[in-house]
Amino acid sequence: MNDRPMTERKPLDALAGNAMLLLCLIWGTQQVAIKLAAPDMSPLLQVGLRSGLSALLTLGLVLREGALVDLFGPYLRHGLAVGALFGLEFVCVGEGLRLSSASHVTIFLYTAPVFAALWLGLLHRSERLRPVQWLGMALAFGGILLAFADSGASDAAAYPHMLLGDALALAGGLAWAATMVLVRAGRLADAPASITLLYQLLGALVMACAMAFLLGESTVHLTLRLAAAMAYQTLIVAFLSYLAWFALLRHYLASRLGILSFLTPVFGVLSGIAVLGERLGPAFIAGALLILAGMLVVALPDLVAPRAPARPGARSGH
């Protein structure tokens, strides 16, 4: 158990809910953008290069904030660990997208909030879900499984490759959950969002680019499609959206924010249908309804009757 005193996080409010809705829309389309540009650049190399370009933007923000000294200060050990986990997540996502569909990868990647909520509930009293919220989580997770069962029904011939891609996406979800827990429970919990983001982008840059070259996935064809996809991924996804995410983690309960990210698979599969022509069947519709119902069950207790804040000096864990 973690006994380190931590800054109290707030339950969800309208600002956090609206911000997460926009972030879920952005995150849901990122896999589609990567898949769309995959003929011009491998997904692994896209992830690595976008992370490097976003790291430059983030470094400029760090310098503007005068926080460069923090990068090599007390946050360094946790920052390197978080960077490695973030890099592992996107290595798994990049290879998963090469082998499986954007819908599959999005659905499996966003099992992360389930694992994060389980770990955080063991570490911190303030992160524990109420019984009715566990029911909501079960509904949402069941909806993801149901949607996944439908999304690949027409791809039986590619089953072995898709199975490996799905397994990699699930591993990416586990790595993302571990990142959430480490950011929430370690020294980075109170670090500037720009510092946390820079550690993660540098980790993804090094690991994804290294794996792309090791696997021989470094061929690039310069096209307008690739330029547009990389601009969107670099500025909107890997810079602005991640910066907003870590800023939210500093002020709100991570398990509640994570649960709202269950919307991302819905946006991801819908954008896959619109852009990539992926199929939408009745099982996915049922799964999406379960996801939405589960999120409502989880979020409603905090939105209607927020928990009283802990007394000053109270600890979040045992």
N, C-alpha and C positions, 0 to 999 in steps of 0.2 A: 504494500500500500504506500501511497505517496503522502508524506506528512508536511511537505513544503507549503508554507502559506502562499496563497494565490489570490490575485485580484478577482473579485466576484464578477461573474458573467450574468447578464440579464436574460430572462426568458424572451420569447419572440414578441415583437410588436409589429405594427404596420410597416414601418420603415424597413425592418429586416425582411419581412415577408415579400415586399415589393422588390427589394434588391435581389433576393434569392430567386424570384421568378425570372428576372432579367438574366441573372447568371446562368440559370438552368437552360434558358433559351440559347445562350451563347455556347455553353458546354455541350448541349445536345447537337449542335451543328458542327462542332469541330471535327468529329470523326468523319462526317460527310465531306468536309472540305479537304481533309487529308486523303480520303479515298478517291475523291474526284481528281486530285492532282497526282495520284500514284503512278499513272503511266509516264509522267515527266520526272518524278523524283520519288525514291522509295519512302514509305511512311517513316521509317527510322531516321533517315537523313532529314526529312522535313521537320520532325520533332526536334532533332538536334540543332539544326540551323535556326529554327524559329526561337528556340530557347536562347541561343547565343545572341541573336539580334535583340531579343527582349531583355537579356541581361545587360546589354549596353544602355538601353533606355532606363532600366532600373538603377544602374550604376550612376547615371546622371542625376536621378532622383535622390539617391543616397548622398551624393556629393552636395547637392543643393540643401539637403537637410543637415549637413555637417555630421553625418552618422557613420562615415567611413571607418573611424576608429573602432566602432562597435563590431564591425565585421571580423576583426581579429582579437576582440576582447573576450568577455565572459561567455559570449554566445557561440564561440567557434566550435567547440566539441559537439554541441547539439546541432549546430548548423551543418556540419559535415555529415552527421548521421541523417538529418532530414534531407539534405541534398542527395545522398546516396539512395534513400528510399524513393524520392521523387524521380530520380533517374531510372531506377529499377521499374517503377510504375510505367514510365513512358517507353522504355525498351519493350516491356510486355505489350503495351498498347500498339506500338508500331509494328511489331511482328504479328500481333493478333489481327490487325487490319490487313496485313498482306495475305493472311490465310483464311480469314472469315469475313463476314459482312459487317458493315458499319452498325447495323441494328444489333447484331449479336454482341459486338464489342461494347457498345454503349450499355446494353442491358447488364452484362456481366460486370463491367467496370463499376457500375453504380450499385453493386451489392456492398460497397465499401461502408456506407453509413450504418448498415446492420452490424458489421464487425466492430466499427468504431464505437457505436453505442454500447455494445457488450463490454468492451475493454474499459471505456470511460466510466461506465456504471460500477465497475469493480474498483476503480481508482478514486473516484470523487463522489461524495454524497450528493452534491448539487447537480450532478449529471445523471442521476438515477431516474429511470422512467417509472411512472405510476403504472399500476396494473392495467388500466384501460389503455394506456399508451403502448404497452407491450402488445396488446391486442391489435392496435393500429399498425404496429410494426409487422406483426405476423400477416396481416391483410396485405400490406404493401409488398412485403417480400414474396408472398404467394402470388400476387399480381405480376411481379417481375418474372417469376418462374413460368406462369401461365403464358405471358406474352412471349417469352423465349421459346416455349414449346411450339408456338405457331410460326415464329419469324423465319425459321429455317426449313419449314415443311417441304418446300419445293427444291431443296438442294441436296437430295439424298446422294447423288453421284459424287459430290465433293465432301461427303461426310467425314472421312479421316482427317483431311486438312482443316475443315471447319472445327472439328472436335479439338484439335491442337490449338487453333486460334482462339477458341472459346476458353480453353484452359489457361492460356496466356492472359486473356482479358480478366479472368477471375483472379489470377495471381496479381495482376495490376491493381485490381480492387483491394486485395489484401495489403499491398504495399501502400496504397493511398490511405487506407484505414490506419495503418501504423504511423503514417506521416501525421494524420490528424491528431492521433493520441500523443505523439511526441511533441507536436507544436503546443497542444493544450496543457500537457503535464510537465514539460521541461522548461528550461530557461527562456526559450523562445516565446513562451506564453505572454510575456510583457515586452518583447522586443518590437521595434518599429516594423510595420508590415513590409516596408521596402527591404529591410535586412533579411527577413524570413524569405521573401520572394527571391532575392538575389542568390541566397544559398541554394534554393531549389532549382532555379534556372541554370546555374553553373553545373549542378549535378546532372541535370538532363542533357546539357550541352556535351559534357565529357562522355557520359555513358552511351547516349544514343549515337553520337557521331562515331565513337570508337567501335561500337557493335556494327554500325552500317558498313564501315570499311573492312572489318574483320569478316563479315558475311558476304562481301562483294556486292553491296547494295549502294554503290556510290555514283552510279551513272545519272547524269542530269541532262534534260532536254529543256532549254529555255523557251517557254511559251507564255502567252498572256494568261492562260488558265493557271499556270504555276505561280506567276507573279501575283495574281489576285488572291489565290489561296494562301500564299505565304504572307502577304500584307495583312490579311484578315487574322491569320493565326498569330502573327507576331504582335500586332498592335492591340487587337481586341481580345483575343483569347489569352495569350501567354503574358501579357503585360497588364492591361486594365482590369480584366476579369479576375485574375489571380490576386492582384493588389487589393481589389475590393473584397475578395474572399478572406484574405488574411486580416484585413481590417475588421471584418465582421467577427472573425474568431476571437479578436481581442476584446469584444464587447458583449457577445451573446453566447449562450450555451451551445457548445459544439454539437452535442447530440441532437438538439432541436434543428440547428442549421442543416446538419447532415440528413435528417429525415426529409426536409423539404427538397433536397436534391434528388429525391425519387421522381420528381417531375422531369428530370433530364432525359431518362430513357424514352419518355413519351415524345418530347420534342425531337430526340435523336431519330427515332423510328419514323416519325411523321416527315422529318426533313429528308430521311433516306428514301421514303416513298416519292416525295416531290422531286428530288434532284437525281437520285440514282435508280428510280423505278423499282424499289424493293416492295414486296407484297405486304398488304395489310389484310389480315383475316379476322374472323369472328373471335378467335381465341385471344388475339392481341387486344381487340376492343374490350373484351371482358377483363383482361389483365390490367389494361389502363384504368378502367373504372375501379378495380380493386386498389390500385396504387393511389388514386385520388382519394378514395374513401379512407384508406389507411392513413394517409398524410393528414386528412381532416381530423381523424380520431386522435392522432398524436399531437397535433398543433392546438386543437381547440381548448384543452384544459389550461394551457399557458396563456392563450389569448383572452379567454373569458375570465379566468381567476388566477392571475399570476401569483407565483409563490412569493412570500415575503422575503426580502433580502436578508442574508445572514448578518449577525451582529459584527461590527468592526473587529477584525482580528480573528474571526472564526476561521477554521481550516476547512478546506473542501474535501479532504480525504481523511482516512483513519490514521 
